[in-house]
Amino acid sequence: MKALVLAGGSGTRLRPITHTSAKQLVPVGNKPILHFVLESLVAAGVSDIGMIVGDTATEIQASVGDGTPWGADVTYIRQEAPLGLAHAVLTAERFLGEDDFVMYLGDNLILDGITPLVEEFRTVRPNAQIMLVKVPEPERFGVAELGPGGRVLRLVEKPRKPRSDLALVGVYMFDRHVHEATHAIKPSDRGELEITDAIQWLVDSGYDVRPHLITGWWKDTGRLEDLLEANRQVLDGLVPRVEGTVDGDSRIEGKVVVQAGAVIERSTVRGPAIIGERTRIVDSYVGPFTSIYFDCLVDSAEIENSVVLEQSSIRDLRRIESSLIGKNVEVGRATERPRAYRLMLGDHSRVGVITTE
């Protein structure tokens, strides 16, 4: 069995972070989401991995390499443009050949892994198997309707009026017959070859398509609020450890990881939280559900329920909450007069300002 991991796409819902970075490499709990995907595949016994890449290919390859750290063998497959999930399968057809494969969207996080799905597929041997989960907003996802005996009847991509609350999770199992479907379907109104249309073609053509309902925790991390929720879930499972330096005037409370080379000075870190390698926390408060990546500085500031990417600094700010701060970002209080907010923001940025006036 092989795997096809989708690590292309433009990540429009996480802009401006994804203007310059791959959305699959945004870290939760100081680990890129894509690394969780690789761990999950290898744990399920799938190590021959084709990775679909696009404009961020160089960054993805620098992070993953040939897959050796995970015990995987990674082959990179360039997709000309993000033209749909079924188009990704079409692009990877030569790599996949006649083999069964699991397709995994690289920005999805399933904390319990996919081993039960893979084992069920190997045992039951359907032509395709889809992962489903009940969600409160099914119109945001591909939605499945099930018939008698739990067989898949119909799939609709982001329906305006969903006929069920069963959303497709970003993991699919296929045998070789899916290639017939990707060649048979036409682009949708969005101009993409939809994987839901390919699966529907399999259903309509009499192939055996089965659902696998999951009850564990899953997130598509494409939105800020979902990314922060994923970060909270990962941090909640931390095993506390201190590999860096914590001075006598600092307090570490609850589940906290201080990674190698990190320094905590005259500060309080209240877990669950993780402080990355060579990061300095000085005269500050780091609250629960905060991940601060490597080579950062937090000086005379307070931050909680947030994700801070590498080599960023936060200085002299009273409170930051529920935020995603990108790479090499400087956030601080201006000292010059006139007192004013001075901002340099990328496209699609969001800023919330509270005044005391």
C-alpha positions in Angstrom: 0.0 0.0 0.0 1.1 3.5 -0.8 0.2 7.0 0.5 -0.6 10.2 -1.4 -0.1 13.2 0.8 -1.4 16.6 -0.5 1.0 19.4 0.5 0.3 21.9 -2.2 -2.6 24.4 -2.2 -2.5 28.1 -1.4 -3.9 28.2 2.1 -6.1 31.3 1.5 -7.8 31.0 4.9 -4.6 31.5 6.8 -3.3 34.5 4.9 -1.1 36.4 5.3 0.9 33.6 7.0 0.5 31.4 3.9 1.5 34.1 1.4 5.1 33.0 2.1 4.8 29.7 3.9 3.2 26.3 3.4 0.1 25.9 5.5 1.0 22.3 6.2 4.1 23.5 8.0 2.4 25.8 10.5 3.3 24.2 13.8 0.9 23.1 16.6 2.6 22.2 19.8 5.8 23.3 18.1 5.5 20.5 15.5 4.5 21.1 11.9 1.1 19.6 11.0 2.7 17.7 8.1 5.0 15.9 10.5 1.9 14.6 12.4 0.6 13.2 9.1 3.9 11.4 8.4 3.9 9.9 11.9 0.3 8.7 11.4 1.0 7.0 8.1 4.1 5.2 9.2 2.3 4.0 12.4 -0.3 2.5 10.2 2.3 0.6 8.2 2.4 2.9 5.2 5.8 4.2 4.4 5.9 4.5 0.6 4.7 8.1 0.3 4.1 10.3 -2.7 3.8 14.0 -1.8 2.0 16.4 -4.0 3.7 19.9 -3.9 3.1 23.2 -5.6 4.6 26.7 -5.1 5.9 25.9 -1.6 7.7 22.7 -2.8 11.1 24.0 -1.7 9.9 24.6 1.9 8.2 21.3 2.1 11.2 19.4 0.8 13.5 21.2 3.3 11.2 20.2 6.1 10.6 16.6 5.1 13.6 15.6 3.1 13.5 12.0 1.9 11.4 10.9 4.8 14.2 9.0 6.6 13.5 10.6 10.1 10.0 8.9 10.0 11.1 5.7 8.4 9.4 6.7 5.2 10.4 6.9 1.6 9.1 10.2 0.1 8.7 10.9 -3.6 7.8 14.5 -4.6 5.2 15.0 -7.3 4.7 18.5 -8.7 1.1 19.6 -9.4 0.9 22.3 -12.0 -1.8 24.2 -10.1 -4.3 23.5 -7.2 -6.9 22.1 -9.5 -8.7 19.8 -7.1 -8.1 16.7 -5.0 -9.0 14.4 -7.9 -6.6 16.2 -10.1 -3.9 15.4 -7.5 -4.7 11.7 -7.9 -4.6 12.1 -11.7 -1.2 13.8 -11.4 0.2 11.0 -9.2 -1.2 8.2 -11.3 2.2 7.0 -12.5 3.5 6.9 -9.0 0.4 5.1 -7.6 0.2 2.5 -10.4 -2.1 -0.4 -9.6 -1.5 -0.2 -5.8 -4.0 0.5 -3.1 -3.4 3.8 -1.4 -4.4 6.2 1.3 -4.8 9.8 0.4 -4.2 12.2 3.3 -4.6 16.0 3.2 -1.5 17.5 4.7 -3.3 20.2 6.8 -5.6 17.7 8.6 -4.9 16.5 12.1 -6.3 13.3 13.5 -5.0 12.8 17.0 -5.9 9.1 17.2 -4.2 8.3 13.9 -5.5 6.4 10.9 -4.5 2.8 11.8 -8.1 1.6 12.3 -9.1 2.9 8.9 -6.1 1.3 7.1 -6.7 -2.0 8.9 -10.4 -2.0 8.1 -9.7 -1.3 4.4 -7.1 -4.2 4.3 -9.6 -6.6 5.9 -12.9 -5.6 4.1 -11.4 -4.8 0.7 -13.9 -2.3 -0.6 -13.0 -0.2 -3.7 -13.0 3.0 -1.7 -13.4 4.0 1.9 -14.1 7.4 3.3 -13.6 8.8 6.8 -16.7 10.7 8.1 -17.3 12.7 11.3 -20.4 14.5 12.6 -19.9 18.2 12.5 -22.1 21.3 13.4 -21.4 23.1 10.1 -21.5 20.5 7.4 -21.9 23.2 4.7 -18.2 23.9 5.1 -17.2 20.4 4.0 -17.9 17.6 1.6 -21.0 15.9 2.9 -22.0 12.2 2.7 -25.4 10.7 2.7 -25.7 7.1 3.8 -28.3 4.5 2.8 -29.4 1.2 4.3 -26.6 -0.8 5.8 -24.5 2.3 6.0 -23.5 2.2 2.3 -22.5 5.5 0.7 -25.3 6.9 -1.5 -24.3 10.5 -2.4 -21.5 13.0 -1.8 -21.8 16.7 -2.3 -19.0 19.3 -2.0 -19.9 22.2 0.4 -23.7 22.0 -0.1 -25.8 25.1 0.7 -28.4 22.9 2.3 -26.7 19.8 3.6 -28.8 16.6 3.8 -26.7 15.1 6.6 -24.2 16.2 9.2 -21.5 13.7 8.1 -18.5 15.6 6.8 -15.7 14.0 4.9 -12.4 14.0 6.8 -9.3 14.6 4.7 -8.3 10.9 4.6 -9.5 8.5 1.9 -8.7 4.9 0.9 -8.7 3.7 -2.7 -7.9 0.8 -4.9 -6.9 1.1 -8.6 -10.5 1.8 -9.8 -10.3 5.4 -8.6 -8.2 6.1 -11.7 -11.1 5.3 -13.9 -13.1 7.9 -12.0 -10.5 10.7 -12.2 -10.4 10.2 -16.0 -14.2 10.1 -16.3 -15.3 13.2 -14.3 -15.3 16.8 -15.5 -14.3 20.0 -13.6 -16.8 21.4 -11.2 -18.2 24.9 -11.3 -15.1 25.9 -9.3 -12.9 24.7 -12.2 -11.6 21.8 -10.1 -11.7 18.0 -10.4 -13.5 17.2 -7.1 -12.7 14.0 -5.2 -16.4 13.9 -4.2 -17.3 13.7 -7.9 -14.8 10.9 -8.3 -16.2 8.9 -5.4 -19.7 9.6 -6.6 -18.7 8.2 -10.0 -17.5 5.0 -8.2 -20.8 4.7 -6.3 -22.9 5.3 -9.5 -20.8 2.8 -11.4 -21.5 0.0 -8.9 -18.2 0.0 -7.0 -18.1 -0.7 -3.3 -17.6 2.5 -1.4 -17.8 2.3 2.4 -17.8 4.8 5.2 -15.6 4.7 8.4 -17.1 6.9 11.1 -14.6 8.4 13.6 -15.4 9.6 17.1 -12.0 10.9 18.1 -10.6 14.4 17.6 -10.1 15.7 14.1 -9.5 19.2 12.6 -9.0 20.7 9.2 -6.6 23.4 10.4 -7.2 25.8 7.5 -8.8 28.5 9.7 -7.3 30.4 12.6 -9.8 29.2 15.1 -9.3 25.6 14.0 -5.6 25.9 14.2 -5.7 27.3 17.7 -8.1 24.5 18.7 -5.6 21.9 17.3 -2.8 23.6 19.2 -4.9 23.3 22.4 -5.5 19.6 21.8 -1.9 18.8 21.2 -0.7 20.9 24.2 -3.2 19.2 26.5 -1.3 15.9 25.9 2.1 17.2 26.8 4.4 15.4 29.1 6.1 18.2 31.2 9.9 18.5 30.8 12.5 21.2 31.2 15.5 20.9 28.8 16.4 24.6 28.9 17.1 27.0 31.7 14.6 28.4 34.3 16.0 30.9 36.8 15.0 31.1 40.5 12.7 34.0 40.0 10.5 32.2 37.5 7.5 29.9 38.0 6.6 26.9 35.8 3.0 25.7 36.5 1.2 22.7 35.0 2.1 20.9 31.8 5.0 22.9 30.4 7.8 21.9 28.0 10.9 24.1 27.9 12.9 22.9 24.9 16.7 22.8 24.7 18.5 26.1 24.8 15.4 28.0 25.9 15.8 30.5 28.8 13.0 31.6 31.2 14.0 34.7 33.3 11.8 36.4 35.9 8.7 35.0 34.2 5.7 32.7 34.7 4.8 30.0 32.3 1.4 28.4 33.0 0.7 25.2 31.0 -0.2 23.6 28.9 2.4 25.4 27.0 5.6 24.8 25.1 8.7 27.1 24.7 10.8 26.4 21.7 14.6 25.9 21.3 16.7 29.0 22.1 13.6 31.1 22.8 13.9 33.7 25.7 11.0 34.6 28.0 12.0 37.6 30.1 9.8 39.5 32.6 6.7 38.0 31.0 3.7 35.8 31.4 3.0 32.9 29.0 -0.5 31.6 29.6 -2.2 28.2 28.9 -2.4 26.9 25.4 0.5 28.8 24.0 3.1 27.5 21.6 6.2 29.6 21.0 8.6 28.2 18.4 12.3 28.5 18.2 14.6 31.6 18.4 11.8 33.8 19.7 11.8 36.6 22.3 9.0 37.5 24.7 10.1 40.5 26.8 7.8 42.3 29.2 4.7 40.9 27.7 1.7 38.6 28.3 0.5 36.1 25.8 -2.1 33.3 26.0 -3.9 30.8 23.7 -1.7 31.7 20.8 0.8 30.3 18.3 4.1 32.2 17.6 6.3 31.0 14.7 10.0 31.1 14.6 12.4 34.1 15.1 9.6 36.5 16.2 9.7 39.0 19.1 7.0 40.4 21.3 8.0 43.3 23.6 6.3 45.5 26.1 2.7 44.5 25.4 0.2 43.9 28.2 -1.9 41.1 26.6 -2.1 39.0 23.5 -4.7 36.3 23.2 -6.0 33.9 20.5 -3.5 35.0 18.0 -1.2 33.5 15.3 2.0 35.4 14.8 4.1 34.5 11.8 7.9 34.1 11.2 10.3 37.0 11.9 7.6 39.2 13.2 8.3 42.1 15.6 5.4 43.2 17.8 6.0 45.9 20.4 4.9 49.2 21.9 6.0 52.4 20.1 8.0 54.8 22.3 8.2 57.8 19.9 5.6 60.6 19.9 3.0 61.2 18.7 1.5 58.1 20.2 -0.1 56.1 17.4 -0.6 52.7 16.1 1.9 52.1 13.3 1.2 48.9 11.3 2.7 47.1 8.3 0.3 44.3 7.5 0.1 41.9 4.6 -3.0 41.2 2.5 -5.9 39.5 4.3 -4.5 40.4 7.7 -6.9 40.8 10.7 -6.1 43.1 13.7 -8.2 43.7 16.8 -7.4 46.9 18.8 -8.9 47.7 22.2 -8.6 51.3 23.3 -9.2 52.9 26.7 -10.8 56.0 25.4 
